Amino acid sequence: MGDASTPPDAGPLIRWIMGAVLVWGTILGVGAWRLNNDPRRLLVVLACVIAFVGFWALMLAARARRRRRD
């Protein structure tokens, strides 16, 4: 049906969105920590956000590599 390709200049936009997700996750982590001053809450939230953004970046890199190969 439709092509799900991104425009060639989408790279900076994706980096801004990833940065915003990291900032948002940090704010959520600080809020979780302030709930009862348990640093494990902060670490769990940050670990999840970093894992999400890392997986997202890995998938984008794999997609770019696959598109270069084709």
N, CA, C and O atoms as a GROMACS GRO file, in nm:
protein
  280
    1MET      N    1   0.082  -0.118   0.000
    1MET     CA    2   0.000   0.000   0.000
    1MET      C    3   0.087   0.125   0.000
    1MET      O    4   0.140   0.162  -0.105
    2GLY      N    5   0.105   0.189   0.114
    2GLY     CA    6   0.187   0.309   0.122
    2GLY      C    7   0.328   0.277   0.166
    2GLY      O    8   0.352   0.180   0.237
    3ASP      N    9   0.421   0.360   0.123
    3ASP     CA   10   0.560   0.342   0.161
    3ASP      C   11   0.583   0.406   0.297
    3ASP      O   12   0.552   0.524   0.316
    4ALA      N   13   0.637   0.331   0.391
    4ALA     CA   14   0.658   0.382   0.527
    4ALA      C   15   0.796   0.443   0.543
    4ALA      O   16   0.850   0.447   0.654
    5SER      N   17   0.854   0.491   0.434
    5SER     CA   18   0.988   0.548   0.443
    5SER      C   19   0.982   0.688   0.505
    5SER      O   20   0.882   0.759   0.494
    6THR      N   21   1.091   0.723   0.569
    6THR     CA   22   1.100   0.857   0.628
    6THR      C   23   1.174   0.948   0.532
    6THR      O   24   1.254   0.901   0.451
    7PRO      N   25   1.147   1.076   0.539
    7PRO     CA   26   1.219   1.168   0.450
    7PRO      C   27   1.368   1.169   0.485
    7PRO      O   28   1.404   1.138   0.598
    8PRO      N   29   1.453   1.204   0.390
    8PRO     CA   30   1.598   1.198   0.414
    8PRO      C   31   1.645   1.291   0.526
    8PRO      O   32   1.750   1.267   0.584
    9ASP      N   33   1.571   1.397   0.556
    9ASP     CA   34   1.615   1.491   0.659
    9ASP      C   35   1.549   1.465   0.794
    9ASP      O   36   1.541   1.554   0.877
   10ALA      N   37   1.500   1.342   0.815
   10ALA     CA   38   1.432   1.309   0.941
   10ALA      C   39   1.530   1.281   1.055
   10ALA      O   40   1.488   1.274   1.170
   11GLY      N   41   1.659   1.264   1.026
   11GLY     CA   42   1.758   1.232   1.128
   11GLY      C   43   1.762   1.330   1.243
   11GLY      O   44   1.755   1.288   1.359
   12PRO      N   45   1.774   1.460   1.216
   12PRO     CA   46   1.776   1.556   1.327
   12PRO      C   47   1.648   1.555   1.410
   12PRO      O   48   1.652   1.571   1.532
   13LEU      N   49   1.535   1.536   1.345
   13LEU     CA   50   1.408   1.532   1.416
   13LEU      C   51   1.402   1.411   1.509
   13LEU      O   52   1.356   1.422   1.623
   14ILE      N   53   1.448   1.297   1.460
   14ILE     CA   54   1.447   1.177   1.543
   14ILE      C   55   1.540   1.195   1.662
   14ILE      O   56   1.507   1.153   1.773
   15ARG      N   57   1.656   1.256   1.642
   15ARG     CA   58   1.748   1.281   1.754
   15ARG      C   59   1.686   1.374   1.857
   15ARG      O   60   1.704   1.354   1.977
   16TRP      N   61   1.613   1.475   1.813
   16TRP     CA   62   1.545   1.565   1.907
   16TRP      C   63   1.437   1.489   1.986
   16TRP      O   64   1.422   1.509   2.106
   17ILE      N   65   1.364   1.403   1.918
   17ILE     CA   66   1.260   1.326   1.986
   17ILE      C   67   1.323   1.230   2.087
   17ILE      O   68   1.272   1.216   2.198
   18MET      N   69   1.432   1.165   2.049
   18MET     CA   70   1.501   1.076   2.144
   18MET      C   71   1.552   1.154   2.265
   18MET      O   72   1.541   1.107   2.378
   19GLY      N   73   1.606   1.272   2.242
   19GLY     CA   74   1.651   1.355   2.352
   19GLY      C   75   1.536   1.395   2.443
   19GLY      O   76   1.549   1.397   2.566
   20ALA      N   77   1.422   1.428   2.382
   20ALA     CA   78   1.305   1.465   2.462
   20ALA      C   79   1.256   1.347   2.545
   20ALA      O   80   1.214   1.365   2.659
   21VAL      N   81   1.260   1.227   2.489
   21VAL     CA   82   1.220   1.108   2.565
   21VAL      C   83   1.314   1.086   2.682
   21VAL      O   84   1.269   1.050   2.791
   22LEU      N   85   1.444   1.108   2.662
   22LEU     CA   86   1.540   1.094   2.772
   22LEU      C   87   1.515   1.198   2.881
   22LEU      O   88   1.522   1.166   3.000
   23VAL      N   89   1.486   1.321   2.842
   23VAL     CA   90   1.456   1.425   2.941
   23VAL      C   91   1.327   1.390   3.016
   23VAL      O   92   1.320   1.402   3.138
   24TRP      N   93   1.226   1.348   2.942
   24TRP     CA   94   1.100   1.310   3.004
   24TRP      C   95   1.120   1.195   3.102
   24TRP      O   96   1.064   1.197   3.212
   25GLY      N   97   1.198   1.095   3.064
   25GLY     CA   98   1.227   0.983   3.152
   25GLY      C   99   1.303   1.025   3.276
   25GLY      O  100   1.280   0.972   3.385
   26THR      N  101   1.394   1.120   3.260
   26THR     CA  102   1.469   1.172   3.376
   26THR      C  103   1.375   1.243   3.473
   26THR      O  104   1.385   1.225   3.595
   27ILE      N  105   1.285   1.322   3.419
   27ILE     CA  106   1.188   1.391   3.505
   27ILE      C  107   1.098   1.290   3.577
   27ILE      O  108   1.070   1.306   3.696
   28LEU      N  109   1.054   1.187   3.506
   28LEU     CA  110   0.974   1.083   3.571
   28LEU      C  111   1.054   1.010   3.679
   28LEU      O  112   1.002   0.979   3.786
   29GLY      N  113   1.181   0.983   3.649
   29GLY     CA  114   1.266   0.916   3.747
   29GLY      C  115   1.287   0.998   3.872
   29GLY      O  116   1.283   0.945   3.983
   30VAL      N  117   1.308   1.127   3.855
   30VAL     CA  118   1.324   1.215   3.972
   30VAL      C  119   1.194   1.219   4.052
   30VAL      O  120   1.197   1.219   4.175
   31GLY      N  121   1.082   1.223   3.984
   31GLY     CA  122   0.954   1.221   4.054
   31GLY      C  123   0.933   1.091   4.130
   31GLY      O  124   0.881   1.092   4.242
   32ALA      N  125   0.973   0.979   4.070
   32ALA     CA  126   0.961   0.850   4.139
   32ALA      C  127   1.053   0.846   4.261
   32ALA      O  128   1.016   0.793   4.365
   33TRP      N  129   1.172   0.902   4.248
   33TRP     CA  130   1.266   0.905   4.359
   33TRP      C  131   1.215   0.992   4.473
   33TRP      O  132   1.229   0.957   4.590
   34ARG      N  133   1.156   1.105   4.438
   34ARG     CA  134   1.108   1.198   4.542
   34ARG      C  135   0.987   1.144   4.618
   34ARG      O  136   0.953   1.196   4.724
   35LEU      N  137   0.923   1.042   4.563
   35LEU     CA  138   0.807   0.984   4.630
   35LEU      C  139   0.843   0.934   4.769
   35LEU      O  140   0.770   0.958   4.865
   36ASN      N  141   0.956   0.864   4.780
   36ASN     CA  142   0.999   0.818   4.912
   36ASN      C  143   1.151   0.814   4.927
   36ASN      O  144   1.203   0.745   5.015
   37ASN      N  145   1.222   0.888   4.843
   37ASN     CA  146   1.368   0.899   4.846
   37ASN      C  147   1.439   0.764   4.835
   37ASN      O  148   1.544   0.743   4.897
   38ASP      N  149   1.382   0.675   4.758
   38ASP     CA  150   1.445   0.545   4.731
   38ASP      C  151   1.515   0.554   4.595
   38ASP      O  152   1.448   0.562   4.492
   39PRO      N  153   1.649   0.554   4.593
   39PRO     CA  154   1.719   0.572   4.466
   39PRO      C  155   1.697   0.457   4.366
   39PRO      O  156   1.722   0.473   4.247
   40ARG      N  157   1.651   0.344   4.414
   40ARG     CA  158   1.625   0.233   4.321
   40ARG      C  159   1.513   0.269   4.223
   40ARG      O  160   1.515   0.225   4.108
   41ARG      N  161   1.418   0.348   4.269
   41ARG     CA  162   1.308   0.389   4.180
   41ARG      C  163   1.363   0.472   4.063
   41ARG      O  164   1.325   0.451   3.948
   42LEU      N  165   1.452   0.564   4.094
   42LEU     CA  166   1.515   0.646   3.991
   42LEU      C  167   1.591   0.558   3.893
   42LEU      O  168   1.580   0.575   3.771
   43LEU      N  169   1.668   0.464   3.945
   43LEU     CA  170   1.749   0.378   3.859
   43LEU      C  171   1.664   0.288   3.770
   43LEU      O  172   1.699   0.263   3.654
   44VAL      N  173   1.554   0.238   3.822
   44VAL     CA  174   1.467   0.152   3.742
   44VAL      C  175   1.405   0.231   3.628
   44VAL      O  176   1.402   0.184   3.514
   45VAL      N  177   1.356   0.349   3.657
   45VAL     CA  178   1.294   0.431   3.552
   45VAL      C  179   1.397   0.470   3.447
   45VAL      O  180   1.371   0.460   3.327
   46LEU      N  181   1.515   0.515   3.490
   46LEU     CA  182   1.619   0.554   3.394
   46LEU      C  183   1.666   0.434   3.312
   46LEU      O  184   1.690   0.448   3.192
   47ALA      N  185   1.679   0.319   3.374
   47ALA     CA  186   1.722   0.200   3.300
   47ALA      C  187   1.620   0.164   3.193
   47ALA      O  188   1.658   0.128   3.081
   48CYS      N  189   1.493   0.174   3.224
   48CYS     CA  190   1.389   0.143   3.126
   48CYS      C  191   1.388   0.243   3.011
   48CYS      O  192   1.375   0.204   2.894
   49VAL      N  193   1.403   0.369   3.042
   49VAL     CA  194   1.403   0.472   2.937
   49VAL      C  195   1.527   0.456   2.849
   49VAL      O  196   1.517   0.466   2.726
   50ILE      N  197   1.641   0.433   2.909
   50ILE     CA  198   1.764   0.416   2.831
   50ILE      C  199   1.756   0.290   2.746
   50ILE      O  200   1.801   0.290   2.631
   51ALA      N  201   1.701   0.183   2.800
   51ALA     CA  202   1.684   0.060   2.722
   51ALA      C  203   1.590   0.084   2.604
   51ALA      O  204   1.616   0.035   2.494
   52PHE      N  205   1.483   0.157   2.626
   52PHE     CA  206   1.389   0.187   2.518
   52PHE      C  207   1.456   0.268   2.407
   52PHE      O  208   1.446   0.234   2.290
   53VAL      N  209   1.524   0.376   2.445
   53VAL     CA  210   1.589   0.461   2.344
   53VAL      C  211   1.703   0.385   2.275
   53VAL      O  212   1.724   0.401   2.155
   54GLY      N  213   1.776   0.305   2.350
   54GLY     CA  214   1.883   0.226   2.290
   54GLY      C  215   1.830   0.125   2.189
   54GLY      O  216   1.888   0.109   2.082
   55PHE      N  217   1.721   0.057   2.224
   55PHE     CA  218   1.661  -0.039   2.131
   55PHE      C  219   1.609   0.033   2.007
   55PHE      O  220   1.623  -0.016   1.895
   56TRP      N  221   1.550   0.149   2.027
   56TRP     CA  222   1.500   0.229   1.916
   56TRP      C  223   1.615   0.267   1.822
   56TRP      O  224   1.603   0.254   1.700
   57ALA      N  225   1.725   0.314   1.879
   57ALA     CA  226   1.842   0.352   1.798
   57ALA      C  227   1.900   0.231   1.725
   57ALA      O  228   1.940   0.242   1.610
   58LEU      N  229   1.904   0.117   1.792
   58LEU     CA  230   1.953  -0.005   1.729
   58LEU      C  231   1.866  -0.045   1.610
   58LEU      O  232   1.918  -0.084   1.506
   59MET      N  233   1.736  -0.036   1.625
   59MET     CA  234   1.645  -0.070   1.516
   59MET      C  235   1.658   0.028   1.400
   59MET      O  236   1.652  -0.012   1.284
   60LEU      N  237   1.677   0.156   1.430
   60LEU     CA  238   1.697   0.255   1.323
   60LEU      C  239   1.828   0.230   1.249
   60LEU      O  240   1.835   0.247   1.127
   61ALA      N  241   1.932   0.192   1.322
   61ALA     CA  242   2.061   0.162   1.259
   61ALA      C  243   2.049   0.038   1.170
   61ALA      O  244   2.104   0.035   1.060
   62ALA      N  245   1.978  -0.063   1.218
   62ALA     CA  246   1.959  -0.184   1.136
   62ALA      C  247   1.879  -0.152   1.011
   62ALA      O  248   1.909  -0.203   0.903
   63ARG      N  249   1.780  -0.067   1.025
   63ARG     CA  250   1.699  -0.028   0.909
   63ARG      C  251   1.783   0.049   0.807
   63ARG      O  252   1.773   0.026   0.686
   64ALA      N  253   1.866   0.140   0.856
   64ALA     CA  254   1.952   0.217   0.766
   64ALA      C  255   2.051   0.126   0.694
   64ALA      O  256   2.076   0.143   0.575
   65ARG      N  257   2.108   0.030   0.767
   65ARG     CA  258   2.201  -0.064   0.706
   65ARG      C  259   2.132  -0.149   0.599
   65ARG      O  260   2.188  -0.173   0.492
   66ARG      N  261   2.010  -0.193   0.629
   66ARG     CA  262   1.933  -0.273   0.534
   66ARG      C  263   1.898  -0.191   0.410
   66ARG      O  264   1.901  -0.243   0.299
   67ARG      N  265   1.864  -0.065   0.429
   67ARG     CA  266   1.828   0.020   0.314
   67ARG      C  267   1.950   0.050   0.228
   67ARG      O  268   1.939   0.061   0.106
   68ARG      N  269   2.067   0.065   0.290
   68ARG     CA  270   2.190   0.088   0.213
   68ARG      C  271   2.225  -0.035   0.130
   68ARG      O  272   2.274  -0.023   0.018
   69ARG      N  273   2.200  -0.153   0.185
   69ARG     CA  274   2.231  -0.278   0.117
   69ARG      C  275   2.142  -0.300  -0.004
   69ARG      O  276   2.187  -0.355  -0.104
   70ASP      N  277   2.017  -0.258   0.005
   70ASP     CA  278   1.921  -0.280  -0.106
   70ASP      C  279   1.936  -0.181  -0.216
   70ASP      O  280   1.863  -0.187  -0.315
   0.00000   0.00000   0.00000
